[in-house]
Amino acid sequence: MTKVMIAETGALKAAAAKVLRVTTQRCRANFMRNALACVGKKDRQIFTAVLRTAFDHEKLAESKDHWARLIEVFQPRHSNLAELTRRGEDGVLSY
């Protein structure tokens, strides 16, 4: 299987699938940058560590379960981060 890493989604993702016949994966670095922009500077180090834990699992199902728990934790204080995490799940975890 061939993967193309992209920073954009939507039309570019659809075009890559149609024309190149490849799957896409959202760039993890760009996702992390956008996620950390949702929290204050003093919280960035802890959120970086917490988000990285979702990538430590060997199986996709385990990562998705962990990701769902992170969204629940983020929701009360950081709703923007929770929404970004919810929207980015399929693209970021498609490894």
C-alpha positions as CSV (number, residue, x, y, z in Angstrom):
1,M,0.0,0.0,0.0
2,T,1.3,3.5,-0.9
3,K,0.6,6.4,1.4
4,V,0.9,10.1,0.7
5,M,1.4,12.4,3.7
6,I,-0.4,15.7,3.2
7,A,-1.0,18.8,5.4
8,E,-4.3,19.7,3.7
9,T,-7.5,17.7,3.6
10,G,-10.6,17.7,1.4
11,A,-10.1,18.3,-2.3
12,L,-6.4,17.4,-2.2
13,K,-7.1,14.1,-0.3
14,A,-9.9,13.2,-2.8
15,A,-7.6,14.0,-5.8
16,A,-4.8,11.9,-4.4
17,A,-7.1,9.0,-4.0
18,K,-8.6,9.3,-7.4
19,V,-5.6,10.2,-9.6
20,L,-2.7,8.6,-7.8
21,R,-4.8,5.7,-6.3
22,V,-3.1,6.1,-3.0
23,T,-4.3,6.4,0.6
24,T,-3.4,9.5,2.5
25,Q,-2.2,10.2,6.0
26,R,-2.3,13.5,7.7
27,C,1.1,14.8,8.8
28,R,1.4,14.2,12.5
29,A,3.7,17.2,13.0
30,N,1.2,19.6,11.5
31,F,-1.6,18.1,13.7
32,M,0.6,18.5,16.8
33,R,1.3,22.1,15.9
34,N,-2.4,22.8,15.4
35,A,-3.3,21.0,18.6
36,L,-0.8,22.8,20.8
37,A,-2.1,26.1,19.4
38,C,-5.4,25.3,21.2
39,V,-3.8,25.3,24.7
40,G,-1.8,27.9,26.6
41,K,1.9,28.0,26.7
42,K,2.2,26.6,30.2
43,D,0.1,23.5,29.3
44,R,1.9,22.7,26.0
45,Q,4.5,20.3,27.4
46,I,2.0,18.1,29.2
47,F,-0.4,18.1,26.2
48,T,2.5,17.1,23.9
49,A,3.2,14.1,26.2
50,V,-0.4,13.2,26.5
51,L,-1.1,13.3,22.7
52,R,2.0,11.3,22.0
53,T,0.7,8.4,24.1
54,A,-1.9,7.7,21.5
55,F,0.8,6.8,19.0
56,D,2.5,4.3,21.3
57,H,0.0,1.5,20.6
58,E,0.8,-1.2,18.1
59,K,-2.8,-1.8,17.0
60,L,-5.0,0.8,15.4
61,A,-8.0,-0.2,17.5
62,E,-6.0,0.4,20.7
63,S,-4.9,3.8,19.4
64,K,-8.5,4.7,18.5
65,D,-9.8,3.7,22.0
66,H,-7.0,5.8,23.6
67,W,-7.8,8.7,21.3
68,A,-11.5,8.6,22.3
69,R,-10.5,8.8,26.0
70,L,-8.3,11.8,25.2
71,I,-11.2,13.6,23.6
72,E,-13.3,13.0,26.7
73,V,-10.5,14.4,28.9
74,F,-9.9,17.5,26.7
75,Q,-13.6,18.4,26.3
76,P,-14.3,20.2,29.7
77,R,-11.4,22.7,29.6
78,H,-10.2,22.7,26.0
79,S,-13.2,22.2,23.7
80,N,-11.3,23.5,20.6
81,L,-8.6,20.8,21.2
82,A,-11.2,18.2,21.7
83,E,-12.9,19.1,18.4
84,L,-9.6,19.2,16.5
85,T,-8.7,15.8,17.9
86,R,-12.1,14.4,17.0
87,R,-11.9,15.7,13.4
88,G,-8.3,14.6,13.0
89,E,-8.6,11.0,14.3
90,D,-8.9,9.2,11.0
91,G,-6.2,11.1,9.2
92,V,-3.7,11.1,12.0
93,L,-4.1,7.6,13.2
94,S,-4.1,6.0,9.7
95,Y,-0.7,4.4,10.1
